[in-house]
Amino acid sequence: MKNNYLYKAGKKPFFVLGNCKRPVCIIGLMLGLFTCQEVEAQFVNTGDVKVSKNALLSVYMDYDNESSGNFINDGEVYIFNNWANNGTVSYSNSSLGKTFFAGSQEQLIVGSKIANFQNIIFNNLTSLVPFQLKTTIAVGDNTDFKNGIINAAEFNGKMIFNENASHSNVGNQSFVDGMVEKKGDVAFQFPVGDELYFRPSYHAAGSSVQNAYTTQYFFQNSNDLYPHSSKDETIVTINDAEYWKITQDNGEENIVLSLTLNSDTTPSAFFNENPDTQLAIVRWDASLSKWINDGGEVSDPASTENFSKLLTAQVGGYGIFTMAIVKKVKPEPDDLIVYNAVSPNGDGINDTFHIKGIAKYPDNTVEIYNRWGVKVYDAKSYNESDIMFGGYSDGRVTVKRGDKLPTGTYFYILKYNNGVKGIQKSGYLYINNN
């Protein structure tokens, strides 16, 4: 057997420092160089390794962060082979550390401990599914899905997006096939898919930073586990090709959920219009052992999106979700008229979101969300005089208070008590701010 090399960082601290933006490879500076009888070389860390700001560490062999290993990345780290973490992987909050998984072969990401990355870039063109995620990893800032699908489903792996984390460039070329968890209260697109199809779901902004949800998409028929014959009488046909599993890991509120329809995965019947039916989000209620109609409103996507329709509803629980064709239910008679167009140009016509008759029911709330689930307006005791939405943000998350909202389609939720019971209405609202 031929000799190969094991590079080992020992108990003394090891730092990659300075302004050396592009050293060829820092590995040779490890504390010890050992020869071993192994098929592959390894970089083993049993001590402290810190990659400082503006420094670069390239690892061309398997990386093994052992239980005593403490790895801090505030610079740039390139991983060209497999990754194993059984110790501590972290970053300094003030840094902009980046970790690139950019191998020339399929890469295993394993370990018994959660690795905390600030920024991750997945970029491997070896195969369509080059990343095998057999552990849990977390990101604090951004994940760039350049190339390569992450296979977590086969290994019960998970990717966690912390409170302020986001992602970019996700699509059919790169997403997570498996579980994705999101912590915090900001609106989020879950970068999930299955069988080479990117099939995201969207959660609107919540009210607590303690919220946490996990989502996984399945390109499978849910009927095998959740019988479609057991359903609300309003449900006509349940999607038999795909479903999402959404769990609430922390928090108490019900979310505004958007599911995507895609002609590549969603049955064609769901794109046909019928005057007697409509689309709705349906949920398997484990306590009742049947599918529940959670309602929904359909909108067209922006031209930059890679799905065909967006179906949005405030759901009543968690578990298994998909879309269904449901009977159109005649609304209960009331004296409210919702005018769903706003053009705040001062001409006295549709300058505000007008709900005629709402003043009779002062026990009410109105919430308005943009197409990404960001809450742009909410009010209690909405009326027809001084508490009205005029096409401007009231200061939520990514839209500053007082800013004129861009022209487009928004989603509203109206809740009110008519003196007998609570009623909820929802629908789309078009704002023309041109």
Secondary structure, DSSP 8 states (H G I E B T S, - for coil): ---EEEEEE-SS-EEE-TT----S--GGGSSEEEEE--SS-EEEESSEEEE-TT-EEEE-SEEEE-TT-EEEESSEEEE-S-EEESSEEE--TTS--EEEE--SS-EEEE-SS-EEEEEEEEE--SSSS-EEE-SEEEEEEEEEEEE--EE-GGGT-EEEE-TT-EEES-BTTB-EESEEEEESSS-EEE-BEETTEE--EEE---S-TT-EEEEEEE-S-GGGTS-TTSB-TTEEEE-SS-EEEEEEEE-----EEEEEE-TTTS-GGGG---TTEEEEEEEEETTTTEEEE---EEE---TT-SSSEEEEEE-SS-EEEEEEEEE-------S-EE--EE--SSSSSS-S--EETGGG--SEEEEEE-TTS-EEEEEES--SSSS---SB---BTTB-TT-B--SEEEEEEEEEE-SSSEEEEEEEEEE---
